[in-house]
Amino acid sequence: MLGGHRPAWAGRSPADGGRAVTGQASISRHAPGKLFIAGEYAVVEPGHPAILVAVDRQVSVTVSGSNGVDVVIDSDLCPGGARFQRRGAGLAGLGADDERQALDGLTHVVSAIEVVDGLLAERGLRAPPMHVSIRSRLHRNGTKLGLGSSGAVTVAAVAAVAAYCGMELSPDARFRLAMLATARRGTGSSGGDLAASVWGGWIAYHAPDRAAVLEMAERRGIEETIRAPWPGFGLRRLPPPRGLVLEVGWTGQPASTTSLTGRLGMREWQGSTSQRSFVARSDECVRASIRALERGNDDELLRRVRGARQVLADLDNELRLGIFTSKLTALCDAAEAVGGAAKPSGAGGGDCGIALLDATAKREISQLRAGWSAAGVLPMPIHVQPTEVSAE
């Protein structure tokens, strides 16, 4: 069974009975990807801040009826799809090939469906058979771009499956169900990608204590947990920079956020003087960047983004994480050479980097893009997505 043992918070399973929900007509929901502006790595610690933006590339999830099979999932990244049966509080793959495909590429969607199923079960309802179809613009020829595709597909799947079952979710409920679905697979993710996918635009985000949230769900159930205060969690919208443009470059090298951030869990690092210093420096940089955005001080924001680059570089030098590849270093240096500020976005080790420059400096922006191309970094036509998860 995918999703592990039956958790207490799952409530009654579909097999326990309950009124079956009548599925809606075909329902689609979309969720944008994300970029970190500052605060990655430190935000993994509950209560510590980061700044993120949503991008105008999305994952789309469409849910429709399914004849005879409880759940069918197909994805443009998982040809052939996979079939599942609802067993207890989880989904079990029908056949070895289906289960292997799901474990490799569909676990975020499976977990999202299981959490929505659990919420329905607590309300005495059973989800109908469904076909879940996923299309993503957060990959290039099958290679991820580092734009938070896992978070976006989780948010879109939660929203689409819930809507298909007759539940329109508030942004807060979408985020919390997506966070529960993500935390069930491991508490290492901060959930910042989920928040950006839900609220859009520029946001300041503080991660909740995921272990405490899971424990709450075990004791009190999903319904009560998504309505209760979450320790450490905080979010507010931020105004965009007044006169700066955000440029995005892709290294062409996919990176594993989980493997990189997971190394911060090393016993000798946790609670050390170095760890406390890193988090404190990151927090100060993020808070100063928030103040700069709120005051419309673009020069101060550029200074703080340069500081965020240095904080990450010092962390990389100490722990040898591999955050700064040669291409990401070239990306940052090219931006500095034309008066901008740049840094890796997210865990680093590949994926994307960002640069902020004077929006009126057309010559410098062209020089930056040319410099990136010469260094093997692909300038990406990506902009900030200002809206919440959309519906059709």
C-alpha positions as CSV (number, residue, x, y, z in Angstrom):
1,M,0.0,0.0,0.0
2,L,1.3,3.5,-0.9
3,G,1.2,6.0,2.0
4,G,2.2,3.5,4.6
5,H,0.2,2.2,7.5
6,R,-3.3,3.5,8.2
7,P,-2.9,6.6,10.4
8,A,-5.3,7.3,13.1
9,W,-6.1,10.7,11.6
10,A,-7.5,9.1,8.5
11,G,-10.8,8.5,10.1
12,R,-13.1,5.9,8.6
13,S,-11.8,4.4,5.4
14,P,-14.1,4.1,2.3
15,A,-14.5,0.4,3.1
16,D,-16.1,1.4,6.5
17,G,-19.1,2.7,4.7
18,G,-20.5,6.2,4.5
19,R,-22.4,7.9,1.7
20,A,-20.7,7.9,-1.6
21,V,-19.9,11.3,-3.1
22,T,-21.3,11.9,-6.6
23,G,-18.4,13.1,-8.7
24,Q,-18.7,16.4,-10.5
25,A,-18.2,16.9,-14.2
26,S,-14.5,17.1,-15.3
27,I,-12.7,19.5,-12.9
28,S,-9.3,21.2,-13.5
29,R,-7.2,23.1,-11.1
30,H,-3.8,24.7,-11.7
31,A,-0.9,25.6,-9.4
32,P,2.2,27.7,-10.2
33,G,5.8,26.8,-9.4
34,K,8.1,28.8,-7.2
35,L,11.4,30.4,-6.8
36,F,13.2,31.2,-3.5
37,I,14.5,34.8,-3.2
38,A,16.1,34.3,0.2
39,G,16.0,32.0,3.2
40,E,16.3,28.6,1.7
41,Y,17.8,25.9,4.0
42,A,17.1,28.0,7.2
43,V,13.4,27.9,6.4
44,V,13.5,24.2,7.0
45,E,13.7,25.0,10.7
46,P,10.1,25.7,12.0
47,G,9.3,29.3,12.5
48,H,12.2,30.7,10.4
49,P,11.5,33.0,7.4
50,A,12.0,32.8,3.7
51,I,10.9,34.9,0.7
52,L,9.4,33.2,-2.3
53,V,7.7,34.1,-5.5
54,A,5.2,32.1,-7.6
55,V,6.1,31.8,-11.3
56,D,4.0,31.8,-14.4
57,R,4.5,28.2,-15.2
58,Q,2.0,25.8,-13.8
59,V,1.0,22.2,-13.1
60,S,-2.5,21.3,-14.2
61,V,-4.6,18.5,-12.7
62,T,-7.9,17.4,-14.2
63,V,-10.2,14.9,-12.4
64,S,-13.0,13.1,-14.2
65,G,-14.9,9.9,-13.8
66,S,-13.4,6.4,-14.0
67,N,-15.3,3.2,-14.9
68,G,-14.5,0.2,-12.7
69,V,-11.2,1.3,-11.2
70,D,-11.1,3.4,-8.0
71,V,-8.3,5.7,-9.1
72,V,-6.4,6.0,-12.4
73,I,-3.5,8.5,-12.6
74,D,-1.8,9.5,-15.8
75,S,0.9,12.1,-16.2
76,D,2.9,13.5,-19.1
77,L,5.9,12.4,-17.1
78,C,4.6,8.9,-16.4
79,P,3.5,7.4,-19.8
80,G,0.8,4.7,-19.5
81,G,-0.6,5.8,-16.2
82,A,-1.2,3.8,-13.1
83,R,-4.3,2.2,-11.6
84,F,-5.1,2.0,-7.9
85,Q,-7.6,0.4,-5.5
86,R,-8.7,2.1,-2.3
87,R,-7.7,-0.2,0.5
88,G,-8.1,1.0,4.1
89,A,-6.9,4.6,4.3
90,G,-4.6,4.3,1.3
91,L,-4.2,3.6,-2.4
92,A,-2.7,0.2,-3.5
93,G,-1.3,-0.1,-7.0
94,L,-2.9,-2.8,-9.2
95,G,0.0,-4.7,-10.6
96,A,3.8,-4.5,-10.1
97,D,4.4,-2.1,-13.0
98,D,1.7,0.3,-11.8
99,E,3.0,0.3,-8.3
100,R,6.6,0.9,-9.4
101,Q,5.6,3.8,-11.6
102,A,3.6,5.3,-8.7
103,L,6.5,5.0,-6.3
104,D,8.9,6.6,-8.8
105,G,6.8,9.5,-10.1
106,L,3.3,9.8,-8.6
107,T,3.8,9.6,-4.8
108,H,2.9,13.3,-4.3
109,V,-0.4,12.8,-6.1
110,V,-1.1,9.6,-4.3
111,S,-0.6,11.2,-1.0
112,A,-2.8,14.2,-2.0
113,I,-5.6,11.9,-2.9
114,E,-5.2,9.9,0.3
115,V,-5.4,13.0,2.5
116,V,-8.6,14.2,0.7
117,D,-10.0,10.7,1.0
118,G,-9.3,10.9,4.7
119,L,-11.1,14.2,5.1
120,L,-14.1,12.8,3.3
121,A,-14.1,9.7,5.5
122,E,-14.1,11.9,8.7
123,R,-17.2,13.5,7.3
124,G,-18.8,10.1,6.7
125,L,-18.4,10.3,2.9
126,R,-16.7,8.1,0.3
127,A,-14.8,9.4,-2.7
128,P,-16.1,8.2,-6.1
129,P,-13.9,6.5,-8.7
130,M,-11.8,9.0,-10.5
131,H,-9.3,9.6,-13.3
132,V,-6.6,12.1,-12.4
133,S,-4.6,13.6,-15.3
134,I,-1.5,15.7,-14.7
135,R,0.2,18.1,-17.2
136,S,3.3,20.1,-16.1
137,R,5.1,23.1,-17.5
138,L,7.7,22.9,-14.8
139,H,9.9,20.5,-16.8
140,R,11.9,20.8,-20.0
141,N,11.9,17.6,-22.1
142,G,11.3,15.6,-19.0
143,T,14.0,17.3,-16.9
144,K,12.8,19.3,-13.9
145,L,13.7,23.0,-13.9
146,G,13.9,23.4,-10.1
147,L,10.6,25.3,-9.9
148,G,8.9,23.3,-7.2
149,S,7.0,20.8,-9.4
150,S,6.4,18.5,-6.4
151,G,4.8,21.2,-4.4
152,A,2.7,22.5,-7.3
153,V,1.4,19.1,-8.3
154,T,0.4,18.4,-4.6
155,V,-1.5,21.7,-4.4
156,A,-3.2,21.2,-7.7
157,A,-4.1,17.6,-6.9
158,V,-5.6,18.5,-3.5
159,A,-7.6,21.3,-5.0
160,A,-8.9,19.3,-8.0
161,V,-9.7,16.1,-6.2
162,A,-11.5,18.0,-3.4
163,A,-13.5,20.0,-6.0
164,Y,-14.4,16.9,-7.9
165,C,-15.8,15.5,-4.6
166,G,-17.8,18.7,-4.0
167,M,-15.5,20.5,-1.7
168,E,-14.2,24.0,-2.7
169,L,-11.3,24.8,-0.4
170,S,-10.1,28.1,0.9
171,P,-6.4,29.0,0.2
172,D,-5.6,28.2,3.8
173,A,-7.3,24.7,3.6
174,R,-5.5,24.0,0.3
175,F,-2.2,24.7,1.9
176,R,-2.8,22.7,5.0
177,L,-4.1,19.6,3.2
178,A,-1.1,19.8,0.8
179,M,1.3,20.2,3.8
180,L,-0.2,17.2,5.5
181,A,0.1,15.2,2.2
182,T,3.7,16.3,1.9
183,A,4.7,15.7,5.6
184,R,3.3,12.2,5.5
185,R,6.1,11.4,3.0
186,G,8.7,13.0,5.2
187,T,9.0,16.2,7.4
188,G,12.1,17.5,5.6
189,S,10.2,19.8,3.2
190,S,9.6,23.3,4.6
191,G,6.3,23.7,2.6
192,G,7.5,27.0,1.1
193,D,6.8,25.7,-2.4
194,L,3.3,24.8,-1.4
195,A,2.6,28.3,0.0
196,A,3.9,30.0,-3.1
197,S,1.7,27.7,-5.2
198,V,-1.3,28.5,-3.2
199,W,-1.0,32.3,-2.6
200,G,1.0,33.4,-5.6
201,G,3.0,36.6,-5.9
202,W,5.7,37.6,-3.5
203,I,5.3,36.0,0.0
204,A,7.1,35.9,3.3
205,Y,6.8,32.4,4.7
206,H,7.6,30.7,8.1
207,A,7.4,26.9,8.1
208,P,5.2,25.1,10.6
209,D,6.6,22.4,12.8
210,R,5.7,19.5,10.6
211,A,6.3,16.8,13.2
212,A,3.9,18.6,15.6
213,V,1.3,18.9,12.8
214,L,1.4,15.2,12.0
215,E,1.2,14.3,15.7
216,M,-1.9,16.7,16.0
217,A,-3.5,15.0,13.0
218,E,-2.9,11.5,14.6
219,R,-4.6,12.6,17.8
220,R,-7.3,14.9,16.5
221,G,-8.0,14.0,12.9
222,I,-7.6,16.0,9.6
223,E,-10.7,18.2,10.0
224,E,-9.7,19.6,13.4
225,T,-6.0,19.9,12.5
226,I,-6.5,22.0,9.4
227,R,-8.6,24.4,11.5
228,A,-6.2,24.6,14.5
229,P,-3.2,27.0,14.9
230,W,0.0,25.4,13.6
231,P,3.2,26.1,15.6
232,G,5.7,28.1,13.7
233,F,3.5,28.8,10.7
234,G,3.3,32.3,9.3
235,L,2.6,33.9,5.9
236,R,2.0,37.3,4.5
237,R,2.0,38.8,1.1
238,L,4.8,41.2,0.1
239,P,4.8,44.0,-2.5
240,P,7.1,43.3,-5.5
241,P,10.2,45.5,-6.0
242,R,9.3,48.9,-7.4
243,G,12.0,49.2,-10.1
244,L,13.7,45.8,-10.4
245,V,13.2,43.0,-12.9
246,L,13.6,39.3,-11.9
247,E,15.7,37.3,-14.3
248,V,15.9,33.5,-14.1
249,G,18.6,31.2,-15.4
250,W,18.5,27.4,-15.7
251,T,21.7,25.4,-15.4
252,G,20.3,22.4,-17.2
253,Q,21.5,20.3,-14.2
254,P,18.6,18.8,-12.1
255,A,19.3,18.7,-8.4
256,S,17.7,16.8,-5.5
257,T,16.4,19.2,-2.8
258,T,15.8,16.3,-0.4
259,S,19.4,15.0,-0.6
260,L,20.9,18.4,-0.2
261,T,18.7,19.7,2.6
262,G,18.7,16.3,4.3
263,R,22.4,16.7,5.1
264,L,21.5,19.6,7.4
265,G,20.0,16.9,9.7
266,M,23.5,15.6,10.5
267,R,23.7,15.1,14.3
268,E,26.9,17.1,14.6
269,W,25.4,20.0,12.8
270,Q,22.1,20.3,14.5
271,G,22.3,22.6,17.5
272,S,25.9,23.5,16.8
273,T,27.3,27.0,17.0
274,S,27.7,27.0,13.3
275,Q,24.1,26.0,12.7
276,R,22.8,28.7,15.0
277,S,25.0,31.3,13.4
278,F,23.8,30.3,9.9
279,V,20.1,30.5,10.8
280,A,20.6,33.8,12.6
281,R,22.4,35.3,9.6
282,S,19.8,34.0,7.2
283,D,16.9,35.3,9.3
284,E,18.5,38.8,9.5
285,C,19.0,38.8,5.7
286,V,15.4,37.7,5.1
287,R,13.9,40.2,7.6
288,A,15.9,43.1,6.1
289,S,14.8,42.0,2.6
290,I,11.2,42.1,3.8
291,R,11.6,45.6,5.2
292,A,13.2,46.7,1.9
293,L,10.3,45.4,-0.1
294,E,7.7,46.9,2.1
295,R,9.5,50.3,2.0
296,G,10.2,50.1,-1.7
297,N,14.0,50.3,-1.2
298,D,15.3,48.5,-4.2
299,D,19.0,49.3,-3.5
300,E,18.7,47.8,0.0
301,L,17.0,44.7,-1.5
302,L,19.9,44.2,-3.9
303,R,22.4,44.5,-1.1
304,R,20.5,41.9,1.0
305,V,20.2,39.5,-1.9
306,R,24.0,39.7,-2.3
307,G,24.2,39.0,1.4
308,A,21.9,36.0,1.0
309,R,24.3,34.7,-1.6
310,Q,27.2,35.0,0.8
311,V,25.3,33.2,3.6
312,L,24.7,30.3,1.3
313,A,28.3,30.3,0.1
314,D,29.6,30.2,3.7
315,L,27.3,27.3,4.4
316,D,28.5,25.5,1.3
317,N,32.1,26.1,2.2
318,E,31.6,24.7,5.7
319,L,29.5,21.6,4.9
320,R,30.6,20.9,1.3
321,L,27.0,20.5,0.2
322,G,27.7,21.4,-3.4
323,I,25.2,24.3,-3.5
324,F,27.3,26.4,-5.8
325,T,28.1,24.5,-9.1
326,S,30.4,26.2,-11.6
327,K,27.3,27.3,-13.6
328,L,25.6,28.8,-10.6
329,T,28.7,30.7,-9.7
330,A,29.0,32.0,-13.3
331,L,25.3,33.0,-13.2
332,C,25.9,35.0,-10.0
333,D,29.1,36.6,-11.2
334,A,27.5,37.7,-14.5
335,A,24.8,39.5,-12.7
336,E,27.3,41.2,-10.4
337,A,29.3,42.4,-13.4
338,V,26.3,44.4,-14.7
339,G,25.3,45.9,-11.4
340,G,22.7,43.3,-10.3
341,A,22.4,40.8,-7.5
342,A,22.1,37.1,-7.9
343,K,22.1,33.8,-6.0
344,P,21.0,30.2,-6.4
345,S,17.3,29.7,-5.9
346,G,16.4,26.8,-3.6
347,A,18.7,24.1,-2.7
348,G,21.3,24.8,-5.4
349,G,23.4,22.0,-6.7
350,G,22.0,22.8,-10.2
351,D,18.5,23.8,-11.1
352,C,17.8,27.6,-11.2
353,G,19.5,30.8,-10.1
354,I,17.9,34.3,-9.9
355,A,19.1,37.8,-10.6
356,L,17.6,41.2,-9.8
357,L,18.5,44.2,-11.9
358,D,17.3,47.7,-12.7
359,A,14.2,47.1,-14.9
360,T,15.2,50.1,-17.1
361,A,18.7,48.9,-17.7
362,K,18.0,47.1,-21.0
363,R,21.6,47.0,-22.2
364,E,22.7,45.4,-18.9
365,I,19.9,42.9,-19.0
366,S,20.9,41.9,-22.5
367,Q,24.5,41.6,-21.4
368,L,23.5,39.4,-18.5
369,R,21.5,37.0,-20.7
370,A,24.5,36.8,-23.2
371,G,26.8,36.1,-20.3
372,W,24.6,33.4,-19.0
373,S,24.4,31.8,-22.4
374,A,28.1,31.9,-22.8
375,A,28.5,30.1,-19.5
376,G,26.0,27.4,-20.5
377,V,23.1,28.9,-18.4
378,L,19.8,29.1,-20.2
379,P,17.9,32.4,-19.7
380,M,14.3,31.4,-19.0
381,P,11.3,33.5,-20.0
382,I,9.7,33.3,-16.5
383,H,7.7,35.9,-14.7
384,V,6.0,36.2,-11.3
385,Q,2.6,34.7,-11.2
386,P,0.4,37.1,-9.1
387,T,-2.7,35.0,-8.7
388,E,-3.8,32.2,-6.5
389,V,-4.6,28.7,-7.7
390,S,-7.0,29.1,-10.5
391,A,-10.1,27.0,-11.5
392,E,-11.9,26.1,-14.6
